[in-house]
């Protein structure tokens, strides 16, 4: 196998954070367009995946965000997405058009449930169920953000034509038994201000929630091109509405590697400590017989100049 042929096996989440795109292009890519109804009368939407990825499959966060946007366009006004659960069935090729068929499972007084089936050229690629809730008051409790972390203004970022400003904090200290409390921690936000539409912010946060880097490989953190991986499923819980253009701390915990699979969970806290999103994911993970010789992604370099600011720092 040639180096070019092996290049398609690069870790999905690694390449996702080294693409060239603007914030406007990201928003456009995750936006679902109406495409009529299918034979059963269910609303259909289309999205076109950009050609940002060289390895032959679209980043999973893009797939999730596109399906979520389609579902959000079918629920009554006033409801907010609070959870989604999706399974990746086939890879989506860059540049392809995906059709999303949205089925209304239930519309109640407080909750609405949707199922989205995503297809490319007649083949199902992703299936997701998501639920929406009318905002209401209730008891408040949450696990806090880890204490003593530097603010995003104290951490260098990197300058690149990339939609997000990312400030890496690294892992927590390796414990005596070889495990880590956190296998990736980073501050992030979009490089430019987004529209006020809550659906846009939910979609962008869903996209970023799959940017796990190498956090699911505790034995080879910071080493690139040694494994191939593929997301098997993805689950999100939106605890509170949140803007994707203000700082969030993405804190990932690798739970287990077993049976050729990795399971991770993560949280997103705002700079004020508000826990606004949780994620869980299982991935297929396989070590390559012949490692790839690739350049370390630019976002790994924590000593690069700080990225551009927008609004207040």
Secondary structure, 3 states (H helix, E strand, C coil): CCHHHHHHHCCHHHHHCCCCCCHHHHHHHHCCEEEEECCCCCEEEEEECCCCCCCCCCCHHHHHHHHHHHHHCCCCCCEEEEEEEEEECCCCCCCCEEEEEEEEEEECCCEEEEEEEEEECCEEEEEEEEEEEECCCCCCCCCCCCCCCCCHHHCCCCCCCCCEEEEECCCCCCCCCCCCCCCEEEEEEECCCCCCCHHHHHHHHHHHCCCCCCCCCHHHCCCCCCEEEEEEEEEEEECCCCCCCCCEEEEEEEEEEECCEEEEEEEEEECCCCEEEEEEEEEEEEECCCCCCCCCCHHHCCCCCCCCCCCCC
